[in-house]
Amino acid sequence: MQRLALAWKRSGTRVGFVPTMGYLHEGHVSLARDARRRVGKSGIVVVSIYVNPTQFAPTEDLSRYPRDWARDTKSCREAGVDVVFAPTDASMYAGRDAGRYSTYVVEESLAKGMEGASRPAHFRGVTTVVAKLFNVVLPDVAVFGAKDWQQAAVIRRMVADLNFPLKIVVAPTWREADGLAMSSRNAYLSPAERSQAVVLARVLAEARASVRKSRGPVQASSLRARLEAMVAVQPDARLDYLEFFDPETMVPTERVGRGTHLALAVFVGKTRLIDNGRL
Ligand code: PAF
């Protein structure tokens, strides 16, 4: 992959990159189309498919993360993707099990709260694998989904701090007809869980409506209590976190107004779902 990328660089070909963990849905396809628009017809669009073990805790769903190589490559072909890069664990982390892999990338500020607090080793794995993928694919532009808002902010900071010569683009979340954010993990949901999972989108809509109809900023604590109750009435849903924050700094805020961001993580059955949006 890196040899190909170096040849593209030498010939001045622009490279657009979409890192994924596979089991692609329309949201991923929209990221690939966005990458195409940015590099043009003469550019190259690369999608990586790699379920990165270092961003999963031992208790999480690494071994059962959904995979469908045939469907993914078909989606990529239909979306006009030029190259699918699907490395193996052995090539990405050679010698890790034998203690011969020891370099990780850690962002120490934006990664601390929300996903970082709930999943302590997660962002270290994400920044490490994304840095490695950038060094292998050598993209001019990389496109990430807004559903993982904090991830995108952490990666943007890593790119700035470590001088990666590329542009990060964050593209809108794709949603099902009832508002549920598209996610590969939606495949885990039973029919009963699937209908309860829409509560994440409803919480966002309710928070947005409250902020829009209020004259001034709303107190986070009272709004939070109302939104938590919406989750609590779902028989199979359990709130992990719900946070109001500044979308640039990720700093939590008590005064919620237009432009404040809300992010939440909810277990529906055993499946952990996330969503976020601007209020
Ligand atoms: O968002 C994801 O799918 C993953 O975290 C990423 C960016 C592909 C890194 O493994």
Residues whose N, C-alpha, C, O or C-beta is under 5 A from the ligand:
A	BS01	PAF	P19 T20 M21 Y50 N52 V126 V129
